[in-house]
Amino acid sequence: MKSEWCFFDKAITDEECDTLLSHLEERYEYLEPSIGFGEDSKVNETFRKCKVAWAHPYKEEKIVKLLWYYVQRANRDHFNFDLQYINEIQLTKYEGDTETPGKYNWHHDVDWLAQGTFHRKLSLSLILSDGYEGGELEFDASIPQLPKEALQKGSIIFFPSFTIHRVAPVTSGTRNSIVTWVEGPKWR
């Protein structure tokens, strides 16, 4: 691994972001998010406050093709992980509020106890909106933080799924993003 994270600034246009957001919101229903994996999964708004919609990657081939192009570039230049496929596509909406802001506290994206043969290896976030305050994607203090341009509408951020990270509270506006994970053979 050569980098703790990488990003593609303005990988897609504002119009493409708006089209993706409209498409996904028309096809999929927002749900209350849970934290944890499997039977231990639960809703906890003090830890994670947002709405999520789940899109199946086989029904969203255009999105997968777009993301896969950037997955390959990021992996070749920064991570060199054994990657196989994009598993799930999550549309995430954090709504700004000064009293109960949208947020997702410190966590990682790997289910270390998964019974299958694959683990999440590379996490990505495609920022679909602008005009919100807060909502920074932050990493554990032991690694460098993202520059502001990484969080612009249309930017795609990549990091290893085992990295501790959070979405800081959104105090105004709405932060929309596509989040997904690229899986490969289990970590050793």
N, C-alpha and C positions, 0 to 999 in steps of 0.2 A: 504494500500500500504506500503510495507516494504522498497522499494528501488526507487531511481530516475531513475535508468537504470541498466541493467545487460548485460553481454555478454558471449558467449561461444567461447573461444579461439580455433582457428583451428578446428571448428566443422566439416568441410569437408576438404578433401585433396586438394592439388594443382591440381591434375589430375581431380578431380570431378569439381573443379571450372572451369577449362579449357573446360571440356565437357559441362557443363551448359551454359557457355558463347557462345560456338560454336553452340550449339543446338538452343538457343534463337535467335542469330544473323542470323541463316539460315532460321528460320521460321517467323520472324517478322521484319518489317521495322522501322528504326529509324525515329522519327518525331521531330519537334521543340517543346520544352516543353512550357507549359503555366503556369501562376501563377493565383491563385484565384480559385473559384469554380463556376460552372454553367455559367450563362450568363455574369458574371463578369470576367471570365477567359480570359487572354490575354498573348501574348508573350512579354517578356521584358528582353532582353539580359543583361541589366545593373544590373538586379536583379538575374536572373537565366540564366546561359549559360552552356548548356549541350545538349545531345540528349537522347531521351527516346523511348523505344519500349514497347508496351503494349501486354502482354500475358494473355489470358483468363485462369482463374484458372481451369475451367472444361476441358480444352484441355491440361493442364499441371499437371495432377494428381500426377506424380512422384515428381515434385517440391513441390507441396502443401503438400504431405505426409511427405516429408523431413522437410519442415518448420514447419508443425503442431506439429511434435514431439518436436521441440525446443520451440514452442509457449507454449505448455502445461507445459513443465518444467519451463520456465521463469515465466509464470503466477502463477503456484503453489508456487514457491519459492520466488517470488519477488513482484507480483502485486495484485493478487487475484481479477481480473476484471471479469465481466460477459461477456464472449466472445462466439461468435457464429461461425464465419467463416472468411476465408481469402477472401477479396473482389477482389482485382486486383493485378497483378504482373507487376511491372515496371522494365525493364532493363534500367539502367542509365549509360551513358558514359560521363565523364568529361575529356576533352582533355587539356593537359598542354600547357601553353603559357605564357611567361612573360609579354606580352602587354595586351592580353585579355584572361586571364585564365578562365578555366571552374570553375563554382562556383554556389552556391545557397545561397543567403543571408538569414538573420534571418526570420523564419516563424514557424508556427505550422501546424499540419496535420488535424485538425478537422474543418469541415464545420458546425459551430454552428447554421447556419440558415437552415440546411437541412430539407426538408419537410418530409422525410421518418421516419421510426421508429428506425433506427440504426445510430450510430456514429462510426467513427474510434476511437478505444480505445487504441490499442497497435500498435506502429510502429516498423518495423524491417528493418535492412539493413544487407545483406550478402555481404561481400567484396569479389569480384571475381578476383582481380588483385593485383599486387605489382609492385615495381619499379617506382612509381610516387612520386613526391614531393608535399607537401601541401596536400589539400584534406581531412584534418581532419574533422570528424564529431564532432562539438562543440556544447555545450549546453549553455544556458543563464548562466551568471556569478554567479547566485544565487545557483547553484548546482555544485557538483564536476564534473570535466572533466574526460573523458575516459583515461585509460592508453594506451600507445603505442601498447601493444599486442592486444588490442581490434580492432585495425585497420589493422591487418595482413590479408593477403589473406586466405580465408576460415573461418574467424570469423563472427559470427552473433551477432548483437547488437540489444537490445530491449529497448524501452522507451515509456512512456505514450504519446499518440498522441497529447495531449495538451501542451507538453513541447516545449518551444521555442528553436530552434536549427538551425544550418546552416552547409553547406559543405564549408570549407575554400577554397580559390583559389588554384587550381592545377597549379603549375608553370612549371612542366615538367612531361612527361610520360602521361599515360592514367589511370584514375581511373574508373573501372567498378564495378557495384554493382547491386544486385537485391534488390529492395525496395518493401515492401508491408505493408498493414495495416490489422489488425484483428478487425472486427467490432462486436458490441454487442448492446443491447438496449441502447437508448439515455442516455447520462449523465443526472443526476438529480442534 
